[in-house]
């Protein structure tokens, strides 16, 4: 042990009255550390709030960007849909994907090879023989893929499965989505041209147990995921 004690060379000195007066009259130029911190923190919070607001608006009103969101989004006739998806069995009721509309277009009854003129604001589409499904999986928003093996729509993220008309199969085995895929309002004009109202979305119904009416069984016991 030692009682050796080092004296600091420069003890801080109290400011003299003259120095304080001079500081008041001629404040230090530039930005203080406190001000810089406040500005950075404020900027960060503003940016976060902007992103949050943008994300919420996009979720609630997906019609705010570009072509998607049109109240009259032209898809075309059934023949146009077949031509645009010539490698897929659209005529047999396989879902055709239209990325600009963020939608799957599905012929409901393949025995009737045409869209039927009329309007369906709820998007069920039975009368018009066509259903337009919003591409967002109702679980967490991934895009399901249509599977050629079973004609179902399968979500690659957590495995939710829907029949070709977007009806969710009930049961944990078929994934965690709480409801069927959402639907766009549709209009078919007199010449058979299909239009979607992508600003009008109806939530999909509750899942249906396989074997019950209201869900189309898969074409094969195994799927694509
Ligand atoms: Fe589709 Fe989770 S996002 S199952």
Boltz pocket constraint, residues with backbone or C-beta under 6 A from the ligand:
constraints:
  - pocket:
      binder: B
      contacts: [[A, 137], [A, 138], [A, 139], [A, 140], [A, 141], [A, 142], [A, 155], [A, 156], [A, 157], [A, 158], [A, 159], [A, 160], [A, 175], [A, 176], [A, 177]]
      max_distance: 6.0
